[in-house]
């Protein structure tokens, strides 16, 4: 979870009433529409024909969007985070920096609002249970913020506190952010946002259930109890409620700090995380699907990777792992027909695509698997293939490619794979993917 936004010293109240949140998002959309119209007319007056995308993606507009979504927190910020993660690599550097505001941290609750939330969860005398409780959070994100505290028995714990009204506002927030995305003109023509937004709603509702997250955390801690590469907190049942999650305090530095570490350490960390992902898919049938870098920490003294957030944990349908196994084996072996069949079963290929679009998507898959097959140890610092595929994907989107979204399980697994790819690229890691795949593929 990211650190709280450094620009605020006393916190900023979370808007907790649904009507108030809807009015703020609606006002943001109306304001952006007016600004785009004004800038478009100014461009026409200069003899230009500005593109809708260019009118939206200005530093001033993105600053306004990210500031308001970070202030809103909840589903509004979470959907914005997902967009920024997906689009960050294709935005110009100045715009990418502004969008990263949604990943770097949220505004935090002021002490009065924090006290009100904890009073509702623990009762008015909760402070007597602690030897110390830091009012300023050590991390703040879209759904809640984390505080460091000390129990009277000497244990140090972390307490994640959910923002008030967030769970009740999810449906309206997602609908309003969907409207904002459609207004932007960034959505490819013909793309049906409804299924994606429906899955976002379902996932966000799951992430606000801290009791369920505590159960997932315990399950993963049990599954990985004998793996010395990972450190996982365990929840404290007597202090955990639907809106407050108390857990062991796990030390470590942000995973991105490893960018300056020696190559072998970066390689080991990336290999461990890909190995874990393959275990999640092919062994556990249970995947922590949130690829946010802030969900990982690294302890340079023990070499362990801390896994921190289990709100986005998802059980996979039994058919998903075999289909992924068939896709990877066929793709790497160059068996085109089998690859297409497996990709179709996963929903990564859509029979309704135009024949030329379908052929180009299949060619992209063959290119990606061909590159993987040629490199037993994959060097993620080489971004040539990624840029090639990205350019082709953008070209297809501009031509109106809008495939139906795959099943939810596949959608979230793809997001996790993409997130680990981005992390490995950030670290410039070299990972023996062939060895890992042979170890885990059915």
Steps between C-alpha positions, in 0.01 A plus 500: 500500500646840407613759751251777580516806281779723635326823403247472784599539865163478674314263270200558279153363587370223278167593334277230647152580368404344167317807366793724585747266327280478190471878486878540519565249221220648292646846550840371395356356177310820419807711571719284276244511220492879519878525506533264200239700305677827576842363405355343184347828386828678570681245285252541217553876520869439436422283200565172686282190521573373851437136585262421789773296669745790480240736646457274804860390558638838596700547821233736640215253437685197631609692808136587566384140444765336717467758780123453518513119481770489770282728717196278443686174569295180485384357168558831323870488580529123454366508142732793431793296632419217261485741206830661599672162532378388159573826321809620685746350254345677199451846650755776445735531801341818642150351481614162637649682799166667573306174462744325735349721773226237528754227571734695725251564778169643603403781732437362847218544749541771763523372861139591583360289214742216581384499864138484389566194282692319777235587758238339278713186451651453848292710738592831664769365735711327234813702572541328837597182316812663355828616644538726197300579186645721226225732377682586178481200266806330357308426179182623333328368188161474335301291750673571829811615685747315722622602846784366710408416858644334809301262720542493876667157477785654296398386151512745210208470261357665190137615495322556169202730539237524227382844393141576610224458244731334245310170482165677455636723221654231276210457256449872441876571488563234236207622290623859517860412417368293207320811374822698539690239296241514222515879497878485461488338158779263610272195485533322163193528280263210555655390831227402745613635836205349686650153568832652609330744735281220639811298586662808650195547723503138613873508571478825693214370713719199584794725591294692756430182696795501741379187679525312168843651435616376840393148403689523169807630681493205741453256212801637309710509815423129550571416133838675510598417857788277382628738230784709649489748209181663625382672818127539557314669784226319686181677611406560861147361532402697812577835331375423147153602388324560169667844472820466706774244434769454765805291411862431582735783405735384223816697430655575162574767243292573189566241233598773251799583722662188357556681170845592630572158652754255350371305202485161680269641769265656244496172308425294812211723605338499155547123467337443840197711405451325163544164673232602750262610223536162326434323830190715550363409156602134464528379861285713729225602257500822701654825378565832670406703193606855595835574330563830680872527578413628848370155594860373512782594736856369520710450813866533402610338828305175457455514122131428549217648292206618707153442352260750648158533338250218443180692437507414128544124551304291250429125475537377143249278321642147449531542121721810512834338590481221235405756235797720590727197497379402154543855372858536626616158380343540156622857461860420592502190276366698204183291473278772361167318487527374858605847617196657335268241654638560850491878460140479382403286797658758733310779326820667381384457141151600391328329206315825424821681405548616145713242312789744449493605866485137613801414284700789644414407859610140435821630343566706814457189714736303279758776521480509880524122542774478239708750694439312825596169337832646378607627844518236778617779731280797418656846526221738600724803454466453122175678418522469122229234475274681747519822299429314175193326642384819667519694174305230317240487777451876486470488123231233526314702764504807274353286223210415729609161640272441798494131596265372765675483838612151607345322799569673832751239620707544184469878512648516850771243431605701194516812717727320749726371222521850355581648839785256561632569151510872578673436833761272344560761230537771765758284677677408176484138616606183319274205578534130398143478376551170315609329822207645693247402234629142478477477878137610518317434174262206512 
